[in-house]
């Protein structure tokens, strides 16, 4: 009788399933309810990523006042899950990065959050290793130099070519702890990693991110809403509970943190997945960040956020079958 010899791919698949089952088993000791369908699913890691019951429980635990401590079991689970090196399980951890980063940045000035920092450092170390610490650059076209389709008499100098390189993400240095001077960079790299997998993230995760952007901005951007302009609050008026929460969560927004934030919002506004709730949340986030950039008088941030607002408006018009080349009927002359 012939025997079936397991292939490398079969062995890898069994190892991945074993990791997922162990991860689900560990999670069952942290959350209240684990649906039986997770273990029986043909793709348990994908089911874990999209299961609404699990997502709701983990999100609730991450938002609790005592979350993020060094001895927090959920933070330990997230850290171990990401360190499993299973790409599908790493997506599960990335799904909760908006909440982790949002709660961490809003509270870290008041209390030490070693659990959240361990997860963020794990993501930062992963990205540092995968990029070998190198910067991410793009070559920006320059009209002062001839293109490849034109003949040139003088060869280009090396310095001229290097001047056209734009740094999308600076080089990375290893960090074992989160210092206040490097906090924005470490969280920014975690958001860059989230952005690289954003097409695989559930809509709910992106909505969470947009809501935290409003909190981080600490500014009410409703005055820039299309169709109506609201006056700024008059001193002496009572703030609503939501406005108080936004003001308390206001954080510094250096470019190394704001840049990946704007990239993620760009996807939420103009990505292939059309979702009304996500579009509205992303638009609100852009308005708040635009108001914040005006408040801080930050030219680079003003240009970027205002561009996102305009692009979001164009995207909305395109969804309504708007064609800028159409001649308005009111301008037609009837002979």
Helices and strands as residue ranges (DSSP letters): H 8-27, H 37-40, H 44-50, H 52-62, H 73-83, H 87-95, H 97-107, H 114-130, E 136-139, H 158-162, E 165-169, H 183-196, G 198-200, H 203-217, G 222-224, H 241-248, H 255-270, H 276-296, H 299-319, G 329-331
